[in-house]
């Protein structure tokens, strides 16, 4: 779990957070300094709190991971590295045309105040091609952590340190007007180019291809440059990071930038497979939870699979940072299983914040996993499935097909001299047809039966020399020649499409259905549970007040509302012209939000129209950190028909709902209870007996034999996601990633007994 180190948490706050994580079954967390941190980064109070985290982890048997930056990208120590020496700020070597003249300039990256990724931008970009800058970075971060947390480094409580997206794409608007070409500079670049080319001159060669206007010249120069850049980036950053963590006795983990775009990946990471494999516990970034075959980040997954297979000790995935907030448990689990089938053994889930103040800067997203989620109580169910997936990931997969990553072709594409090879398309075509692929470097040897490589506009199988004009043609040819392995087939014996399969050296296999699951065939006689149910909510209903661009929210009530309250971040809101002061601590929202809000005394609202107004020029631009909520009085249990919470007037409710009814269980050889709750985590109790929780598959529960035919209480607990907290429609002018629309939740149809006579 990413624990966002925000606010000014006390020891009691930290202990409460660790208790919440431990109650959810979490055995490991990463301390993540980010926007909203109220302590000086790496200052005295920061480390006082960090020691409390470490000691608390030790007492609970948890492992603690560290993050090597404030926000991201890694390498600047919140701007301190580039601020130390101009040589430690990124330089670009630029060829600039002014009128009829051209000249070479070394251009220093500017200071920026971007509100995103502020860790690296405020003092300029760090020069990660400069070994002295990287050494300073590890002295400022890794060494300081090792000194301040020495007892927990020594006893293995601190397990490793995470590096995040080093060397973001920095080339852009700050280059001089008239720039014809620019490359990241490092001391020794010109000498290295001369050595590589047998005396060539980088500047002269660049000038020659610009003068000739021929793409071939550009490709040749740029391929040589990328070879140098790849080696320098790997040796200057990745190898030094690994050497430092080896020295400290911890693991280096993390991931790169632009992993899923072949051309950008080589442009920013040099040789992405080789660079990532330098880390002893390599990782990947999949923050959007793409689980549909057409959108899955196939190259990202295969890049980390390559690094994991080469190192042989597993690897990690950063997951769910963009959520979205309404992602279902089933989609979370599918993403985790997809990662597992690519060798990932540890899952860093984002995020469990000390408070939500980080979203003051990060307007565009919120997160899907953590104790702020009402369904976090069911996290142990998720962890059991994660353990199963991780066990498969630790096995050695057998690959009959290899694909060479076309780095040089991608360099040509990055130079604008050729179309980019469709690496993702090839991987998707084969993997979705249950034909696993091992991605390898151009230089690697492989024992795979068939080895494919991109060759211009065609694909060539290099052992036979056979060429194909599409990945589909290559697949059909390959499947006729591959050894017989496990294939998931339908009732007619046909291979099921959109299934990811891994066959392992021990003879076992694992698979994930990527496409939509077909409806289960009905087995037995359905018996509907009609009639009223008693509905109880775990907390007071809330509704986000959606202010318009003028700071006004109009609300119409069909019934009077007595005992309402406001929750705001200290903002004074007027209701129908009357000021409603807020002062009391808030406990009506969710963890990490309650800490930021205060509530008012109770007040009444008559039936009819009401106007809520923000003061002055204050607006409500942050979808995931609303200016104000209306808290309704705690709802009493009520008798309702099975339906959605929205239909009952509780569309903004964020919490757990309990549906209770006295039932007579049918007799039969087997009886199952079938529910439709919108894909939300659901737990069932029958006659006081806990039948377990379900968050995926068919949402059915086997009824024990001794309860069949018995009249008893049926209790169904359905947990919402976090999404209802934010309302159903985004206000004007807001921007966000992913859907915010809450999924329907409740007893969406009458429950059914499925009886086998």
Buried (B, 14 or more C-beta within 10 A) or exposed (E): BBBBBBBEBEBEBBBBBBEBBBEBBBEBBBBBBBBBBBBEBBEEEBBEBBBBBBBBBBEBEBBBBBBBBBBBBBBBBBBBBBBBEEBBBBBBBBBBBEEEEBEEBEBBBEBBEEEEBBBBBBBBBBBBBBBBBBBBBBEBBBBBBBEBBEEBBEEEBBBBBBBBBBBBEBBEEEBBEBBEBBBBBBBEBBEBBEEBBEEBEBEEBBBBBBEEEEBEBBBBBBBBBBBBBBBBBBBBBBBBBBBBBEEBEBBBBBBBBBBBBBBBBBBBBBBBBBBBBBBBBBBBBBBBBBBEBEEBBBBBBBBBBBBBBBBEEBBBBBBBBBBBBBBBBBBBBBBBBBBBBBBBBBBBBBBBBBBBBBBBBBBBBBBBBBBBBBBBBBBEBBBEBBEEBBEBBBBEBBBBBBBBBBBBBBBBBBBEBBEBBBBBBBBBBBBBBBBBBBBBBEEBEBEBBBBBBBBEEBBBBBEEEBBBEBBBBBBEBBBEEEEEBBBBEEEEEEBBBBBBBBBBEEEEBBBBBBEEEEEEEEEBEEBEBEEEBBBBBBBBBBBBBBBBEEBEBEBEEEEEBEBBBBBBBEBBBEBEEEEBEBEEEBBBBBBBBBBBBBBBEEBEBEEEEBEBBBEEEBBBBBBBBBBBBBBBEEBEEEEBEBBBBBEBBBBBBBBBBBBBBEBEBBEBEBBBBBBBBBBBBBBBBBBEEEBEBBBBEEBBBEBBEEBBEBEBEBBBBBBBBBBBBBBBEBBEEBEBBBEBBBBBBBBBBBBBBBBEE
